[in-house]
């Protein structure tokens, strides 16, 4: 990987290690959060400089704004934008909001107007939603702190300054990026066709999916639905079996821990597989109903497809793209150990979200519920090891900036994703092994010196294959609920005992630690 050393340290304790050019120096080591903040501040400074330059060179110079008032105006606009960026919701606020949004009582539009009177909310929401909004309609406030500070900020600046600042930012950032991308765009026919396909998929995702399904044929769709349903049911049954064994081991003592297991059991047992293709999928009705109106088509800037759907600056190298296509069955029948490793682990992860630190706050019908204090404390204790031990510190060298970057994942920020990751790998493997115990073993991949279980783990890791630049990596560590891909793969594997057994890792080595977090379910 360019710019970052991904090797584990030899001691296996998650302590310091260094990649290419990573000799330890006397300079203070920065954290990934600091690098992320510095990157954000540098981007902000660059944006403000671009706004200032454009204002003087294109607006003032062309007589569109009085020169004798220009200095005060641009200073006020830049100060407003800087103040606005300082109060934007933090990564932690976004995570908390996502988890708690529907657990908090909703306001009405009338109450929203009383609490945040700096905007005509009924008029604004009617315009945004394109439907009549009444004062009695419910509304959730995702970021109360930001909303309050935004009102204070707007009170400090003249409306003309706010309007001009926002328009200037749009012109120098969004519009400029669009123009630059068009000017430097590849004008060849293949590039144009690729862009057209990308834009079509972005603007009409459901319709394109429907056309693909119709092209594949109803018989093939039914076969795929049956296969996907069977994998999901195997994983769900394995999870229920594991919960039942834990309940039996406790001898029904009816402690808070037992009641938590019962909640989890009831919720997982109530899940049902809904992989249905409506009959109108096979005619134009489905396509038309799921095609957004023209006014909503171009709400995002054009993007060139990267072949893998990776985000946060992650780009799949060609070998990974090829392996991903093969793992989905596009190139023919695929062994079940690959299907369970690629699709099954994702299914297990999403199923476990239903009973993670946030999922337990919703019952089997999806309704929000507040756990009793004792039960909530037990839930917090259950996930404590994931919050702390699962995110041990690592040190890596960002060679592009020629210094070590302290990588300490935020255990609270990533708790939900780590909780779902923690058991998903072993759960998918256990479901696969139990299935093959009934149906008989599968042959190993031809031409590859791997056992079926080794191929399972290798296939799983390929899902997270990505080339991550330093800034994107720092952003993931500092602001994402998902750990960066290398940490994600390594943590899931090293906390899965079957991985160490499959690859004969010695006890006490990085991928076979002496202690692991106890199984959650």
N, C-alpha and C positions, 0 to 999 in steps of 0.2 A: 504494500500500500504506500503510495507516495506520501511523504511528509510525516508519517506516523509509524512508530514501532509498535507492533501488536504482540510481541512475544511475552509469555508469562515469566515472572521471576523464578529463579531456581529453587528458592526456599518454599514456595507454595503458599506463603502467607499473605499474598496480595500486597506485598511491600514494594519498594522501589525497583524498577527495572528500566532499561533504556533501549531505545531503538537506534537506527542509523545515526551516527554523529551525536550520540547522546551522552558524551562524557559529562560526569557530574562537575558542576562548577560552584564557585562561592556565591554566585548571584542568587538572590531570593527567588524561590520557585513560585510561579503564579499558579493560581487555580484555574480550572476551565471556566468557572463563573467569572473570574476577573478578565480572562481573555475574551469571553463573550461580551461583557460589559464594555471593554475597550473597543471591541469590534463594532458594537452598537453606537458608541460615542463617536467613533471615527466615521461611521456611515452618516450619522446625524450632522457632523461637521461638514462632510462633503456635500450633503444635501443643502445645507444652509448656504454654503459657498456657491453652489450652482444657482440657487434662487437669487442670491445677491447679484451674481454676474449677469444673469438673464435680465433682471430688473433694470440694471444700469445700461446694458448694451442694447436691449431691444425695446424696452418700454420708455425709459427716460430719454435715451438718445433719439428716438423717433418721435418725441414730442407728445407721447400719450400720458405723461404725468409731469406736473410742474417741477422743474429742476430744483427750485428753492425749497420745495417741501419734500424732496425725494429722500434725503438722508434720514429725517425723522421717521418717514413712512417705512422705509426698508428696515430700519432698526427695530421699529415696533412689530413689524411682521415676523422678523427672524426671532425676536424674543418670544412672541406668542407661540411660534412653532416649537421652539426649544422647551418652553413651559408645558406645552401640550404633550410632548413626548415624555416628559418626566412623570406625568401622572397616568400614563396609559396602564391598563391592567397588567400586573406581573404574571409570570408563568405560574406561580403558586396560586394566585387569585383565579386564574383560568381553570386550574385543576379543581380547586375547591368548588368553584361555581358549577363545573360540569357534574360534580358528584352530589352537590347539595341543592341544585336548582329546584327540583320538584319536591324536596323535603321541606322547603320553607313555604309559608303561606303566601299566596299570590295577592298582589294589590289589584285595585281597579284602576282604570285610566283616570278616574277622578282623583283618587288618592295619589297616583303618580304625579298628577298636575300640582297637587298641594305640596308634595315633597320636593319636586324639582320644577319650579315654576318658570324656568328660563326658556321653556319651549312650549309651543302649543301642541301638546302631545296628541290630542284627538285628530287634529289636522295632519300632523306629521305621520302618525301611524296609518291613517287612512291613505295617505299618498304612498307610503312604503308598501303596504299590503294590498293596495288597489282594491279595497273593499270598505264599506262603511264601518267606522269604529265608533262605538258608543262609550259614554263615560262609565257605564257599569261593566264593561268588558274586563275580564281578568288579564293581568299582565305580570310577568316575572321580571324582576330587576336582577340582572346577572352580576353587576359590579357596583354595589352601592357606594363604595369609597370613591371610585372613579366618577360616578355620576354626580356626587356632591362636589368634588373638586373641580369637575368640569364647569359646574355652575359658578363656582367662585372665580374660575379663570375667565369665563365669558363676561363676568361683571367688571373685570379689571381692564378690559380692552373695548375700544369703540367697535361697533358692528362692522364698520367699513374696513377696519384693520383685519378682523377675523375673515371676512369675505375675501379680501384681496390676498391674504396669506394662503388661504385654502386654494384659491384659483391659481396663484403663482406656483404652489407646490404641484398641483395637477399638471400644469403646463411643463414644468421643468423636470418632473419625475415620471409620471405615468405617460403623458403624451410623448415626451422625449424618448422614453424607452421604446414605445410603439414605433415611432418614426425611425429610430436607429435600427430596430430589428427589421423593418421593411427595407431600409436603404441597403443594409448589409446582407440581406437575405439571398440565399441561393436561388437563382431564377431558372434553373434547369427544370425540365418537365418532371423528372422523378422527385425532385425536392418539392415542387408544387403539388404533386399528387400525394406525397407524404403529409404535407401540411393540411391539405384538404381532408384527408382521412382523419388526421388528428383533431381538426376543428369539428368535423362531423361527429366523432365519438364524444367530444367534450360537450357539444351542444345538444346531441340527441342520444344520451347514453342508453336509456331504456329502449328507444326505438331501434337503435343499432343492435342491441342485444336481441330484440325480438326478431329482426331480420336475420341475424346469424342463426338463431334457434330454428327459424322456419327453413333456412337453407340446409341446415343439418338434417332436419326431418323429425317428425313426431316420434317415430320409432326409436331413433337414437336418443332423443331427449328423454323418453321414458326409461331407457336403459341407464342413462346417466343419473336420472333421478333415483332410480332403484339403488344404484351403486352408492351414491352419496348418502342416501337415507340409511343404508345398511351400515356404512362406516360410522355415521353419527349415532345410530342406535347401539352399536357395539361399544362406543366410548361412553355413552350415557349409562348403559348397563354396568360397565366396569366401574364407573364412579359411584353408582348406587351400591354396588357390591362392596366397595371399599368403605363407604360410610356405614353400611350395615355391620361390617366386621368390627369397626371401631365401637359402634354402639353395643355389640355383643360383648366386646372385651371389657366394657365399663360395667357390665352386669346391671344395667338399667338403674344406676344410682340416682338418677334424676338431678344431677348437679347442673349448674349453669352450662357446663361444657356439653353435657348430654342434651340439654334443651337446644343448644346451638346446632348440634348434629341433627336433631329432629327437624329444625327449621330448614337446614340445608337439604335433608332427605326429601322433605315435602316439596320443596321448590324444584329440585331436579326431577323428582318423580312426576311432577305436574307438567313438565315440558313435553311438547309434542312436535313432531317433525312436520313442517308445512313447506313442502317443496312442490308447489302446485303451479301448473301452467294453465291459465284460463283458456277456455275454448276459443275465445276471440283472439288469442295469440296468433292463430293461423289465418287471420284475415287482417285487413287494414284498420279495423276499429281499434285494436290494441296500440298499434303504431301511432295513430292519430291522437288518441286519448293521452298518451304519454309523451307527446312532443310539446315542448314548452312554447309559449307564444313568442313571436318575433321580438317583442320588447325585452325578453329575458335571455335571448340567445347569446348576446355578446357582452355579458356582464364581467367576463374575465378576459385578460389579454391572451392572444394566441400563444400557444406553447408547442414546441416540437416534441413529438412523442419520443420517449427514451427507451421504448421497447420493454420496459419492466414495471412502470408505475412507481418507481422509487421516488421518495420525497426528501426534503431537508437536504438538498444538494447531493443526494446519492445517485450514482449512475451505475447501472449494471454493465460490467464488461461483457463482450460478446460470448465468452465461454459460459458465463452464468446465464445469459439470456437463452442460450441453446439448451442448457440443462433444465432451466425452468420450463421451457416449452415441452421438453421430453417428459418432465414429471407430471404434466397435466394430461398426458395421454394423447396429445396432438399427433405424435409420431407413431401411434399404434398402442397395443395393450401394454400396460405397465404393471410390474409386480405389486402386490398389495403392500409389501413393506415400504415401497416408495410412496404409494398412495396414503398410507397411514402416517408416514413421516412428514409429508408435505401438506396434505389436506387434513389429515386426522389431528395433527398437533394444533393447527389453527382452530379446528372445531373444538378441541378440548380447551384451548385457551379461552374462546368465547363463552363456552358453557361454564367455565369456572368463574368468569366475570359475574355470573349470576349469584355466586356465593362468596364473592370477595369482600373486602372491607367496605365497599359501597353497595354492592349487590344485595347484601343481607338487609339493607334498609328498604328493600322492596319485596313484597310477598309474591306468591306464585301467580297472582293475577296481574302483577305489575304495579299495584297500588303502593304508595309510600307508607312506611310504617316506622315508628320510633321504638327501638328496642328498649326494654327496661334497663335501668342503670347497671344492674348486676350482669345482665346478658351482654350489654355493650362493653363492659369492662373485660369480660371473658373473650369477646371477639377481638378487642384491642390486644390482649395478651397473646391470642392465637397467632396474630400477624406480626408480633414484635420481632421475632427472629428475622422475618423477611425485611422488616423496616431497618434492621441494623446489620446483622451478620451477613445477609445476602448481598449487601452492597459494600463490601470491604474496599478500602482505598487502593488505587493503583496509580502508578506514576508512569507517564509516557513522554517521549520526546517529540515535540513538534519541530521537526528539522527545518521547516520552512521559516520558522522564527528563531531557530537556533537556541532554543532553551527548553527546559523541562516544564511540563504542564501537569500540575497535580490533578489527577482525575478522581474526584470523590463524588459519587452519585448521591443525589438527595434521596434518602430513604423514604421520606414522606411524599415527595413529588412523584416518585415512581412506584409507590406502594401498590396501587391497583394493578398496574401492568406486571410488576414483578410477582404479585400473588398469583395471577393467572398463568404467568410463565412457569412458576416454580413447579407445579404439578402436571402441567400439560404434556411434557415430554414423556415422563414415566407412565402417565395415564394412557397416552396413545400407544406406547409400546406394549403395555400390559393388555390392552384391548386387542391389539394385533396378535400377540402370542396366544391369548385365549382362543381367538378365532381359528388360528392355524392348528391349535391342539385338537380342535373339532374336525377341521377339514384336511389336515395333513400339511407337511412342510412344503415350502416353495423352493424352487431351484435358485441358486445364486446367479447373479448377473454374469453372463458369459464374457470371458475376456478380461474380467476384473478380479483381482486377488483380494476379494472381500467376502466375509460371511454375510448372511442375510441381515444380521443385526448390525454389523458394521456398515453395510449399505444403508440401513435405516437411518443411522446417525449422520452419515455423510449426506444423505438426501435432505435431511432436516436442516443441516447447516447451510446447504446451498440456497435455501429460501432467503437467507439473510446476506447473501453475497453482494457486496457493494463496494464502491470506491468512494471514500468519504474524504473531502478536503478538511483542512484544519479548522477553518471557521465554522463549517457545518457541524463538525464533530463537537466543538466547544458549545455551539448552540444546542445540540442534542443533550449534552451533559447538563447544561445550565437551565434549559427551559422546556425540555420535552418530558412527557410522562413515560416515554419509552426509552430504555437505555440504548446507547449506540450499539450497532450490530455486533461488533466483536465481543463486547461485554455481555450482550444478551445471549449470544450463542454459548460462550464459555461458562457463564453462570448457570444456564439451564443444564448444560452437560455435566459440570463438576458437582452440581447438587442432585444429580441422578445417578444412583449407585450402579445401575445397569451399564452406564457408559464406561465406568472404570473397569467393570468385570469384562465387558466386551473387548476392550482394547488392552487388558492386562496392565492397567496403570498401578504402579507400586503405591502402597499406603503412604500418605504424607507428601505425595507429589501434587503439583498444582491441580490436576484434574481428578485427584482422589484424596481429598482432605481428610484429616483425622476425624473431624466433626462436621456434621451437616445440620441444617434446620430440620426439625422433625416434620414428617408428612402432615399436611394440613387436614386432609380428608382421607 
